């Protein structure tokens, strides 16, 4: 894996299927237990009630085999859509179910490849399930497993960074009153 990872944030109100703004992650001053500098979340995370939307909203920009990828963390609704998408593959055995899961996560988490968004249904009012199925179908039909596995691994690393950031924030702010 390349060291060219660049973390950022995104506005969760812009998902899915719309081009998200990719603001830079603010310097947080937070460090993981191993001393690694962690990205900050969008400063709007501290707003009353609505701020919860921004906790965990991170992007990762990386290069792989000459292509520039931008991925982002998924919200709960998108994670549940992954479950709907992979349902037909659950009885294909462990290998088929795992490949379907990795493919769905890759399809849902990609913001852009080489500056281009993946194809998605036309119209702003498309249902999340339809959007997820179309993205999954596109990745399944057009990408080989090497690319899917790389994006999936990067997504899992991004989720780990988000979890470490939340953990470090909790330690920095102390116990809730």
KAFENHU-V440161 format. One record per residue. RES is the residue in one letter. SS is DSSP state (~ for helix, > for strand, _ for the rest). Layout:
res=RES ss=SS
res=RES ss=SS
This chain:
res=X ss=_
res=X ss=_
res=X ss=_
res=X ss=_
res=X ss=_
res=X ss=>
res=X ss=>
res=X ss=>
res=X ss=>
res=X ss=_
res=X ss=_
res=X ss=~
res=X ss=~
res=X ss=~
res=X ss=_
res=X ss=_
res=X ss=_
res=X ss=_
res=X ss=_
res=X ss=_
res=X ss=_
res=X ss=_
res=X ss=_
res=X ss=>
res=X ss=_
res=X ss=_
res=X ss=>
res=X ss=>
res=X ss=>
res=X ss=>
res=X ss=>
res=X ss=_
res=X ss=_
res=X ss=_
res=X ss=_
res=X ss=_
res=X ss=>
res=X ss=>
res=X ss=>
res=X ss=_
res=X ss=_
res=X ss=_
res=X ss=~
res=X ss=~
res=X ss=~
res=X ss=~
res=X ss=_
res=X ss=_
res=X ss=_
res=X ss=~
res=X ss=~
res=X ss=~
res=X ss=~
res=X ss=~
res=X ss=_
res=X ss=_
res=X ss=_
res=X ss=>
res=X ss=>
res=X ss=>
res=X ss=>
res=X ss=>
res=X ss=>
res=X ss=>
res=X ss=_
res=X ss=_
res=X ss=>
res=X ss=>
res=X ss=>
res=X ss=>
res=X ss=>
res=X ss=>
res=X ss=_
res=X ss=_
res=X ss=_
res=X ss=~
res=X ss=~
res=X ss=~
res=X ss=~
res=X ss=~
res=X ss=~
res=X ss=~
res=X ss=~
res=X ss=~
res=X ss=~
res=X ss=~
res=X ss=~
res=X ss=~
res=X ss=~
res=X ss=_
res=X ss=_
res=X ss=_
res=X ss=_
res=X ss=~
res=X ss=~
res=X ss=~
res=X ss=~
res=X ss=~
res=X ss=~
res=X ss=~
res=X ss=~
res=X ss=~
res=X ss=~
res=X ss=~
res=X ss=~
res=X ss=~
res=X ss=~
res=X ss=~
res=X ss=~
res=X ss=>
res=X ss=>
res=X ss=>
res=X ss=>
res=X ss=_
res=X ss=_
res=X ss=>
res=X ss=_
res=X ss=_
res=X ss=_
res=X ss=_
res=X ss=_
res=X ss=_
res=X ss=_
res=X ss=_
res=X ss=_
res=X ss=_
res=X ss=_
res=X ss=~
res=X ss=~
res=X ss=~
res=X ss=~
res=X ss=~
res=X ss=~
res=X ss=~
res=X ss=~
res=X ss=~
res=X ss=~
res=X ss=~
res=X ss=~
res=X ss=~
res=X ss=~
res=X ss=~
res=X ss=_
res=X ss=_
res=X ss=~
res=X ss=~
res=X ss=~
res=X ss=~
res=X ss=~
res=X ss=~
res=X ss=~
res=X ss=~
res=X ss=~
res=X ss=~
res=X ss=~
res=X ss=~
res=X ss=~
res=X ss=~
res=X ss=~
res=X ss=~
res=X ss=~
res=X ss=~
res=X ss=~
res=X ss=~
res=X ss=~
res=X ss=~
res=X ss=~
res=X ss=~
res=X ss=~
res=X ss=~
res=X ss=~
res=X ss=~
res=X ss=~
res=X ss=_
res=X ss=_
res=X ss=_
res=X ss=_
